[in-house]
Amino acid sequence: MHSFDMFFLYRCRRSTMPFSPSVVAYPQLPAGLAELSRTISWLPAEEAEKYIIDPRDRFTGKSVPVFLPRSTSEVSDLVTACHLNGIRIVPYGGGTGVVAGQLVFHAENTIVVSLEKMNAVRQISKADSVVVVEAGCILADVQAAAEAVDMLFPLSMASEGSSMIGGNLATNCGGIQVLRYGNARDLCLGIEAVLPDGSILNELTPLRKNNTGYDLRHLMIGSEGTLGIITAASLSLKPADKHTLTAFCAVSSPARAVDLLSRLRSALGDSINAFELMCDFGFTVLERHFPQERFPLEKSSDWYVLLEVGGTDDLEARFHNLLEHLFEVGLVADAVVAASEAQRAALWRLRESMPEANRLSGAVCNSDTSVPLSQIQDFVDRTYQAIADIDPALTINCYGHVGDGNIHFNVFPPPDRDKQHIILHDQELLDSIRTVINQTTMACKGSISAEHGIGRLKRIDLERFGDPVKLALFRTLKTALDPKGIMNPGALISDSGTAS
Ligand SMILES: Cc1cc2nc3c(=O)[nH]c(=O)nc-3n(C[C@H](O)[C@H](O)[C@H](O)COP(=O)(O)OP(=O)(O)OC[C@H]3O[C@@H](n4cnc5c(N)ncnc54)[C@H](O)[C@@H]3O)c2cc1C
């Protein structure tokens, strides 16, 4: 799948943002872990700086000792010791999470547990269409393992060269092929996890049917490290498509993009892998930092769709007939279809380089909304207007996995101010932007977090916009499973038994 070297940078880049702690004294290893530190690999806080980086350069976490277990039993020993001694644990995968769930904000009596050394593919079975992998397997490596047996693991996104399966499941991530294959949750058959008391939940089943009570796998998926540490997972593999077609189309509006999707669905059924919307301004942002990428159409348009369909031998003819018809009825103004794997990769690079181009251009807000498809145009219109009402000089790169109703608003400061200035001196502006996006989301019956999760960044928004009954149940579950509040305190749930 799409794997770009630059995304490996997310693991090693040093932040230059203003909140770097003025390093006075690094926290020491919590006393209760002295014995285990002789058998399990670990890094002292002063050597653990790569674990404090936010992939979007908005803040810096705090350095704490990092444990690097190599097996589920080592994870279990660690968590047991933390449970007994009230030591806080922040689980860590590839560090690409964009809501700060993996970053330590309160360093006292806290460790990071990184799963990066647990990266084995334990088993792969073409007959069962299942791969069993450890939590530290990089997503692109799981895709490659599937490809090696002529199968497909369809979870795919721009961070796939760094993000890890444990993190993917803990955040229930989405990406570009949710439309056809579902999100991480839909691709997971079973889970192995270490619970907050150190016990090991072994639900690593390859079964598609297993009606034996509560499905605890689903409780762990999307729990963002607050209910335990995922150590392994059994994942569903899919047949690989014989043919794939990738097209880049100009459309006049988000509503026309939704119309295009509906027509594609009627004509081609379930074969649409990806359907990404991009606004024209995004290409100005992209060109600034990736001038080598070529805009594929002759004329610009207000909006574009990057779409991919997969299927059998007759796909190409059916797709081209359809495209011709869409030109005739004026739904598509212009289009290119990739004629080679290199062209396909080039088209995908346009979309997948957008998050990095946003970061380099100093975006101060990156929203993650989903709304019903019927509300997309209304949501986009209302949100552009609400942001312009705050300050007409704010600029917006709007794109998203629109086939799933998932839109990202990336907002840039006015030309006379940069990101650093705004973070330091204008939190009010940041709050206003976030608030209006959340308000238009709610007005359009959407979700304030489509695929990134809540982490530490959106906790307040969840409190404000979440259903109180649901939040109360979250706390009941959290207290029942983690009475000492050691697992990722401060993430997802605001006041749940935070270990001291
Ligand atoms: C360029 C870029 C593009 C992105 N594109 C997308 C996209 O298209 N769709 C999307 O959904 N997301 C996207 N993301 C966000 C991110 O990649 C995903 O959230 C990803 O699933 C995080 O995985 P990770 O291994 O990096 O987790 P981390 O960042 O290490 O951790 C994320 C959260 O999971 C917890 N966690 C990590 N490992 C475990 C474990 N083993 N057990 C329990 N908890 C754990 C952490 O404590 C934290 O709360 C993107 C990020 C970047 C930087």
The ligand as an SDF file (V2000), in Angstrom:
LIG
                    3D

 53 58  0  0  0  0  0  0  0  0999 V2000
    0.3830   12.0690    8.9030 C   0  0  0  0  0  0  0  0  0  0  0  0
   -0.6800   11.4380    9.7220 C   0  0  0  0  0  0  0  0  0  0  0  0
   -1.8090   10.9440    9.0890 C   0  0  0  0  0  0  0  0  0  0  0  0
   -2.8210   10.3420    9.8300 C   0  0  0  0  0  0  0  0  0  0  0  0
   -3.9090    9.8650    9.1620 N   0  0  0  0  0  0  0  0  0  0  0  0
   -4.8930    9.2570    9.8640 C   0  0  0  0  0  0  0  0  0  0  0  0
   -6.0420    8.7560    9.1960 C   0  0  0  0  0  0  0  0  0  0  0  0
   -6.1980    8.8770    7.9770 O   0  0  0  0  0  0  0  0  0  0  0  0
   -6.9860    8.1450    9.9400 N   0  0  0  0  0  0  0  0  0  0  0  0
   -6.8620    7.9930   11.2900 C   0  0  0  0  0  0  0  0  0  0  0  0
   -7.7580    7.4220   11.9190 O   0  0  0  0  0  0  0  0  0  0  0  0
   -5.7850    8.4710   11.9430 N   0  0  0  0  0  0  0  0  0  0  0  0
   -4.8010    9.1000   11.2820 C   0  0  0  0  0  0  0  0  0  0  0  0
   -3.7130    9.5910   11.9440 N   0  0  0  0  0  0  0  0  0  0  0  0
   -3.6260    9.4590   13.4120 C   0  0  0  0  0  0  0  0  0  0  0  0
   -2.7970    8.2290   13.9150 C   0  0  0  0  0  0  0  0  0  0  0  0
   -1.9060    7.7790   12.9470 O   0  0  0  0  0  0  0  0  0  0  0  0
   -3.7120    7.0990   14.3720 C   0  0  0  0  0  0  0  0  0  0  0  0
   -4.4730    7.5250   15.4750 O   0  0  0  0  0  0  0  0  0  0  0  0
   -2.9650    5.8120   14.7440 C   0  0  0  0  0  0  0  0  0  0  0  0
   -3.9050    4.7680   14.8930 O   0  0  0  0  0  0  0  0  0  0  0  0
   -2.1410    5.9210   16.0190 C   0  0  0  0  0  0  0  0  0  0  0  0
   -1.3150    4.7680   16.1300 O   0  0  0  0  0  0  0  0  0  0  0  0
    0.0890    4.8150   16.9020 P   0  0  0  0  0  0  0  0  0  0  0  0
    0.6480    3.4370   16.9110 O   0  0  0  0  0  0  0  0  0  0  0  0
    0.9350    5.8570   16.3750 O   0  0  0  0  0  0  0  0  0  0  0  0
   -0.4270    5.1640   18.3740 O   0  0  0  0  0  0  0  0  0  0  0  0
    0.1800    6.1700   19.4310 P   0  0  0  0  0  0  0  0  0  0  0  0
    0.1960    7.5450   18.8770 O   0  0  0  0  0  0  0  0  0  0  0  0
    1.4400    5.6580   19.9870 O   0  0  0  0  0  0  0  0  0  0  0  0
   -0.9510    6.0870   20.5580 O   0  0  0  0  0  0  0  0  0  0  0  0
   -2.2610    6.5210   20.2960 C   0  0  0  0  0  0  0  0  0  0  0  0
   -3.1600    6.1550   21.4990 C   0  0  0  0  0  0  0  0  0  0  0  0
   -3.2440    4.7450   21.6410 O   0  0  0  0  0  0  0  0  0  0  0  0
   -2.7180    4.3190   22.9020 C   0  0  0  0  0  0  0  0  0  0  0  0
   -1.9630    3.0890   22.6390 N   0  0  0  0  0  0  0  0  0  0  0  0
   -0.9040    2.9330   21.7950 C   0  0  0  0  0  0  0  0  0  0  0  0
   -0.5350    1.6360   21.7730 N   0  0  0  0  0  0  0  0  0  0  0  0
   -1.3630    0.9830   22.6180 C   0  0  0  0  0  0  0  0  0  0  0  0
   -1.4740   -0.3780   23.0330 C   0  0  0  0  0  0  0  0  0  0  0  0
   -0.6810   -1.3310   22.5500 N   0  0  0  0  0  0  0  0  0  0  0  0
   -2.4380   -0.6990   23.9340 N   0  0  0  0  0  0  0  0  0  0  0  0
   -3.2720    0.2510   24.4380 C   0  0  0  0  0  0  0  0  0  0  0  0
   -3.2020    1.5460   24.0870 N   0  0  0  0  0  0  0  0  0  0  0  0
   -2.2710    1.8930   23.1830 C   0  0  0  0  0  0  0  0  0  0  0  0
   -1.8700    5.4810   23.3990 C   0  0  0  0  0  0  0  0  0  0  0  0
   -1.7960    5.5060   24.8000 O   0  0  0  0  0  0  0  0  0  0  0  0
   -2.6340    6.6690   22.8390 C   0  0  0  0  0  0  0  0  0  0  0  0
   -3.7370    6.9560   23.6670 O   0  0  0  0  0  0  0  0  0  0  0  0
   -2.6990   10.2280   11.2390 C   0  0  0  0  0  0  0  0  0  0  0  0
   -1.5580   10.7280   11.8740 C   0  0  0  0  0  0  0  0  0  0  0  0
   -0.5640   11.3280   11.1390 C   0  0  0  0  0  0  0  0  0  0  0  0
    0.6460   11.8400   11.8570 C   0  0  0  0  0  0  0  0  0  0  0  0
  1  2  1  0
  2  3  1  0
  2 52  2  0
  3  4  2  0
  4  5  1  0
  4 50  1  0
  5  6  2  0
  6  7  1  0
  6 13  1  0
  7  8  2  0
  7  9  1  0
  9 10  1  0
 10 11  2  0
 10 12  1  0
 12 13  2  0
 13 14  1  0
 14 15  1  0
 14 50  1  0
 15 16  1  0
 16 17  1  0
 16 18  1  0
 18 19  1  0
 18 20  1  0
 20 21  1  0
 20 22  1  0
 22 23  1  0
 23 24  1  0
 24 25  2  0
 24 26  1  0
 24 27  1  0
 27 28  1  0
 28 29  2  0
 28 30  1  0
 28 31  1  0
 31 32  1  0
 32 33  1  0
 33 34  1  0
 33 48  1  0
 34 35  1  0
 35 36  1  0
 35 46  1  0
 36 37  1  0
 36 45  1  0
 37 38  2  0
 38 39  1  0
 39 40  1  0
 39 45  2  0
 40 41  1  0
 40 42  2  0
 42 43  1  0
 43 44  2  0
 44 45  1  0
 46 47  1  0
 46 48  1  0
 48 49  1  0
 50 51  2  0
 51 52  1  0
 52 53  1  0
M  END
$$$$
